[in-house]
Amino acid sequence: MSKNNEKAAPQGEVTQVQAEDAVRTLLRWAGEDPTREGLLDTPRRVAEAYARRFQVQEKMTAQIAQCIQDVLQPVGVGVVVEGAHECMTTRGIHKRGVSMVTSKMLGSFREDARTRAEFLRFIEVGGKR
């Protein structure tokens, strides 16, 4: 058994503790102090996030659209994701209200500009809600 009574991982797999240690190493490599208050919980959060794989918003948006297309088989799919990027608000430049909008259009939403425009107007992308 390793520290914190963690069971040994099967050969070739990485334990939670090893993953957290790796994140601490990356933080130090980036010039950060992993023991400072704002980063203390980061290694655990990273090790437990995004279905154990890194995910960028654009890829996630496309995967959501494709899943809807595959399962429901509609005439068209429009997916818009607006993500608040906490790394910009809690670290670095401390800019508030930073978000990124990504979209993926399939079928009629991709092929017909009028349908796409109507959809985007309906959800008011970038507009005030």
SULSULMO-V894143 format. One record per residue. RES is the residue in three letters. PHI is phi in whole degrees, 0 to 359 (NA if undefined). Layout:
BEGIN
res:RES phi:PHI
res:RES phi:PHI
END
This chain:
BEGIN
res:MET phi:NA
res:SER phi:264
res:LYS phi:300
res:ASN phi:60
res:ASN phi:55
res:GLU phi:283
res:LYS phi:291
res:ALA phi:293
res:ALA phi:279
res:PRO phi:303
res:GLN phi:306
res:GLY phi:91
res:GLU phi:262
res:VAL phi:252
res:THR phi:279
res:GLN phi:302
res:VAL phi:298
res:GLN phi:296
res:ALA phi:296
res:GLU phi:296
res:ASP phi:298
res:ALA phi:295
res:VAL phi:295
res:ARG phi:300
res:THR phi:298
res:LEU phi:297
res:LEU phi:298
res:ARG phi:298
res:TRP phi:299
res:ALA phi:278
res:GLY phi:88
res:GLU phi:265
res:ASP phi:254
res:PRO phi:295
res:THR phi:265
res:ARG phi:286
res:GLU phi:309
res:GLY phi:289
res:LEU phi:244
res:LEU phi:306
res:ASP phi:268
res:THR phi:301
res:PRO phi:303
res:ARG phi:294
res:ARG phi:298
res:VAL phi:295
res:ALA phi:295
res:GLU phi:265
res:ALA phi:280
res:TYR phi:39
res:ALA phi:55
res:ARG phi:56
res:ARG phi:212
res:PHE phi:288
res:GLN phi:221
res:VAL phi:259
res:GLN phi:301
res:GLU phi:298
res:LYS phi:293
res:MET phi:299
res:THR phi:300
res:ALA phi:295
res:GLN phi:293
res:ILE phi:297
res:ALA phi:299
res:GLN phi:294
res:CYS phi:297
res:ILE phi:299
res:GLN phi:299
res:ASP phi:294
res:VAL phi:278
res:LEU phi:267
res:GLN phi:51
res:PRO phi:281
res:VAL phi:292
res:GLY phi:204
res:VAL phi:227
res:GLY phi:232
res:VAL phi:236
res:VAL phi:234
res:VAL phi:240
res:GLU phi:249
res:GLY phi:245
res:ALA phi:277
res:HIS phi:261
res:GLU phi:299
res:CYS phi:298
res:MET phi:280
res:THR phi:265
res:THR phi:251
res:ARG phi:230
res:GLY phi:61
res:ILE phi:279
res:HIS phi:53
res:LYS phi:273
res:ARG phi:274
res:GLY phi:73
res:VAL phi:279
res:SER phi:216
res:MET phi:227
res:VAL phi:250
res:THR phi:235
res:SER phi:218
res:LYS phi:218
res:MET phi:244
res:LEU phi:232
res:GLY phi:61
res:SER phi:297
res:PHE phi:290
res:ARG phi:275
res:GLU phi:278
res:ASP phi:245
res:ALA phi:299
res:ARG phi:294
res:THR phi:297
res:ARG phi:298
res:ALA phi:297
res:GLU phi:298
res:PHE phi:300
res:LEU phi:294
res:ARG phi:296
res:PHE phi:300
res:ILE phi:269
res:GLU phi:54
res:VAL phi:300
res:GLY phi:78
res:GLY phi:269
res:LYS phi:279
res:ARG phi:256
END
